[in-house]
C-alpha cells in the first residue's frame, strides 16, 4: 500500500483541475441566479459583480495551476498556489455572496484576506514556474 499516493502530483493536478472546472461552472450558475433573485430586483450590487468577476478569473487560475502540476514537476509552490486560490474564493467571493444574498455579515472582515490569498497564489505560481526542479522540493 502506497501511503504517499493521495499526495501525488497526479492527485493534486486532478483535484485543482476538477475544482477549477466546478468553480467556473458555479460562477455561471450564480451569475444567472443573481440576475433573477428578488433581492437584486433593483440590480446586482457592484460588490457582487466584483465577486463574480473574481470568481470566474480565479477559476481559470485553478485550472492553470492544475495544468501546471500535470505538465511540470511537483512543487510546493504550485500546491500553495492552488490552495490559496481556493482560500481566496471562499474568503472573498463566497463571503460577498453570503453577505448580499443571505444578509450574513459575520465574516465581513475576512474579505480583504481573500484578496491577499489571491495575490500570494499568483506569486506562488510565478515562483513555481521559475524555480528549477532541484530548487523546488515538493511532493512525489
C-alpha positions as CSV (number, residue, x, y, z in Angstrom):
1,X,0.0,0.0,0.0
2,X,1.4,3.4,-1.1
3,X,0.8,6.0,1.7
4,X,2.0,8.8,-0.5
5,X,-0.5,8.2,-3.3
6,X,-3.1,10.8,-2.0
7,X,-0.3,13.4,-2.1
8,X,0.9,12.6,-5.6
9,X,1.3,15.1,-8.3
10,X,-1.5,13.4,-10.2
11,X,-3.9,13.7,-7.3
12,X,-3.3,17.4,-6.8
13,X,-3.3,18.1,-10.5
14,X,-6.7,16.4,-10.9
15,X,-8.0,18.0,-7.8
16,X,-7.2,21.5,-8.9
17,X,-8.4,20.9,-12.4
18,X,-11.7,19.5,-11.1
19,X,-12.1,22.3,-8.6
20,X,-11.4,24.9,-11.3
21,X,-14.0,23.4,-13.6
22,X,-16.6,23.2,-10.9
23,X,-15.8,26.7,-9.7
24,X,-16.1,28.1,-13.2
25,X,-19.4,26.3,-13.7
26,X,-20.8,27.5,-10.4
27,X,-19.8,31.1,-11.3
28,X,-22.0,30.8,-14.4
29,X,-24.9,29.3,-12.3
30,X,-24.6,32.0,-9.7
31,X,-24.4,34.8,-12.3
32,X,-27.6,33.6,-13.9
33,X,-29.3,33.1,-10.5
34,X,-28.4,36.5,-9.2
35,X,-29.9,38.1,-12.3
36,X,-33.3,36.6,-11.3
37,X,-33.2,36.8,-7.5
38,X,-35.8,39.2,-6.0
39,X,-33.2,40.6,-3.6
40,X,-31.4,42.0,-6.7
41,X,-34.6,43.3,-8.4
42,X,-33.1,46.8,-8.5
43,X,-29.8,45.5,-9.9
44,X,-26.8,43.4,-8.9
45,X,-24.7,45.3,-6.4
46,X,-21.2,46.3,-7.5
47,X,-19.6,44.2,-4.8
48,X,-21.4,41.1,-6.1
49,X,-20.4,41.8,-9.7
50,X,-16.8,42.1,-8.5
51,X,-17.1,38.8,-6.6
52,X,-18.5,37.1,-9.7
53,X,-15.7,38.5,-12.0
54,X,-13.0,37.5,-9.5
55,X,-14.7,34.1,-9.0
56,X,-14.5,33.5,-12.8
57,X,-11.0,34.7,-13.2
58,X,-9.6,32.7,-10.3
59,X,-11.4,29.6,-11.5
60,X,-9.2,29.9,-14.5
61,X,-6.2,30.3,-12.1
62,X,-7.2,27.0,-10.5
63,X,-7.2,25.4,-14.0
64,X,-3.8,26.8,-14.8
65,X,-2.5,25.5,-11.5
66,X,-3.8,22.1,-12.2
67,X,-2.4,22.0,-15.7
68,X,1.0,23.2,-14.3
69,X,1.1,20.4,-11.8
70,X,0.1,17.9,-14.5
71,X,2.7,19.1,-17.0
72,X,5.5,20.3,-14.8
73,X,7.4,18.8,-11.9
74,X,5.8,18.6,-8.5
75,X,6.3,21.8,-6.5
76,X,5.2,23.1,-3.1
77,X,4.8,26.5,-4.7
78,X,2.3,25.2,-7.2
79,X,0.4,23.3,-4.5
80,X,0.4,26.5,-2.4
81,X,-0.9,28.5,-5.4
82,X,-3.9,26.1,-5.8
83,X,-4.7,26.1,-2.1
84,X,-4.5,29.9,-1.9
85,X,-6.8,30.2,-5.0
86,X,-9.4,28.1,-3.2
87,X,-9.0,30.1,0.0
88,X,-9.4,33.3,-1.9
89,X,-12.6,32.1,-3.5
90,X,-14.1,31.3,-0.1
91,X,-12.9,34.4,1.8
92,X,-13.7,36.9,-1.0
93,X,-16.3,35.7,-3.5
94,X,-18.4,33.3,-1.3
95,X,-18.2,35.7,1.6
96,X,-19.6,38.6,-0.5
97,X,-22.3,36.3,-1.9
98,X,-23.4,35.3,1.6
99,X,-23.4,38.9,2.7
100,X,-25.5,40.2,-0.1
101,X,-27.8,37.2,-0.7
102,X,-28.3,35.8,2.8
103,X,-27.6,39.1,4.7
104,X,-24.9,37.2,6.6
105,X,-22.3,39.7,7.7
106,X,-20.4,37.7,10.3
107,X,-17.2,37.3,8.4
108,X,-17.1,40.6,6.6
109,X,-13.6,41.4,7.9
110,X,-12.2,38.3,6.1
111,X,-13.0,39.7,2.6
112,X,-9.7,41.5,2.2
113,X,-7.8,38.4,3.2
114,X,-9.3,36.7,0.2
115,X,-7.6,39.2,-2.0
116,X,-4.4,38.7,-0.1
117,X,-4.7,34.9,-0.6
118,X,-5.1,35.5,-4.4
119,X,-2.1,37.8,-4.5
120,X,0.0,35.2,-2.7
121,X,-1.4,32.5,-5.0
122,X,-0.2,34.3,-8.2
123,X,3.2,35.0,-6.6
124,X,3.5,31.3,-5.6
125,X,2.5,30.3,-9.2
126,X,5.2,32.5,-10.6
127,X,7.8,31.1,-8.2
128,X,6.7,27.6,-9.0
129,X,7.2,28.3,-12.7
130,X,10.6,30.0,-12.2
131,X,12.3,27.6,-9.8
132,X,14.4,24.8,-11.2
133,X,13.4,21.2,-10.3
134,X,16.3,20.8,-7.9
135,X,15.4,24.1,-6.1
136,X,11.8,23.2,-5.6
137,X,11.3,20.4,-3.1
138,X,7.8,19.2,-3.3
139,X,5.6,16.2,-3.2
140,X,6.2,13.0,-5.1
